[in-house]
Amino acid sequence: MISVLVVSIDLPGAPALVADLEALGIHVLGAVPCSLVVREAVRLAPDLVVCWEPSPQEEFFKALELLAATDPRPVVVFTADAGVESMERALQVGGQDWVVNG
């Protein structure tokens, strides 16, 4: 069974990633804010990191970069940001997939 760490901010209208993933039979190890993703990824060793970041800021990109340098693992980012610059930055710092409004 695949294990996932969810990185999410608590905003109105945020997708129910944990419930959706569990409904698919995926083992969710927990949900953490961006500031804790590296620590929790090292501690929990998920197969995949799934992020919900509607409008990524510098802190998010730095966290992805640190994760890739410290404990690399696949990262999928769900976002509302359709900007090419944000997508390119995420892919440069360790994200594997950038899903806009999907």
N, C-alpha and C positions, 0 to 999 in steps of 0.2 A: 504494500500500500504506500502510495506517495505521501510524503509529509510536507506541510507548507507552513511557513511563518507569514502572517499577514501584517503589512505595515499600512496603517490607516489613520487618518485624522477624523475626529468625531465632528462631522458637520451635518446639518439638516440636509436630507436628500442623498447622503452618502449611501453607496450600495451596501447591501448586507452580504459582504464577501464571505465572512465566516460561515454563515448559514448556507449560502449558495454552494460553497466548496464542500461543506459537510454533506449536503444533499446529494452531491455527486460521488460520495464515498471517499473523499479525500480527507486524510487525517490532518486537522488543523492543530498545530502545536501551541498557537496563541496569536494574539493580536497586540501589536506594540506601536507606539509612536515612532516617527522617523529617528528621533534622538537616541533610541535604544536598539535600533536594528542590528548594528554590528555586534553589540554585546550578546543579544539574544540569539543571533544566528550562530555565533561561536558556541554558545552554551547549549542550544537545542539541536544544532546540526540538521536543519531541514533540507529536504531534497530541492526545494524551490522557495523563493521569496516572491510573494505577490503584494504589490503596492497599489494603494488607491491614493493618488495625489492629484487633485483636480487642477491645481495651478502650481507646478513645481517651482521652488525657490532655490537659492544657492545652498541652503542647509541640506536639502534633499539630494542634490547632485554630489555634494561632498560626502554624504553618508554612503551613496552608491559607490563612489570611488574608494572610500575606505574599506567597504565590504569586499570589493573586488581585490584589493591589495592584501587584506587580512585573511579572509576566508571565502574565496570565490565560489559562487554558486549561481545557478540561473535566476534571473530576476525578470519578472513581468510587471510592467507598469500600466495601470489603467488610469486614464486622465481625461480631462476635458480640454486640455491644451493641444490644439492642432498645429501649433507653431513648429516649423521645420527646425528652427534653432534649438528648441527644447528637446525635440526628438533626437537630433544629432548629438547634443550634449549628453543625454541619457545613455545613448548607445556607446559613446566614447568612454564613459566612466564606468561601464559594467552592466548596463541594462541589456537584456537580450530581446525584449519585445516591448513595443510601445503601442497601446491600444487606446484609440481616441473614441470616447462616447460609445463604448461597446461592451 
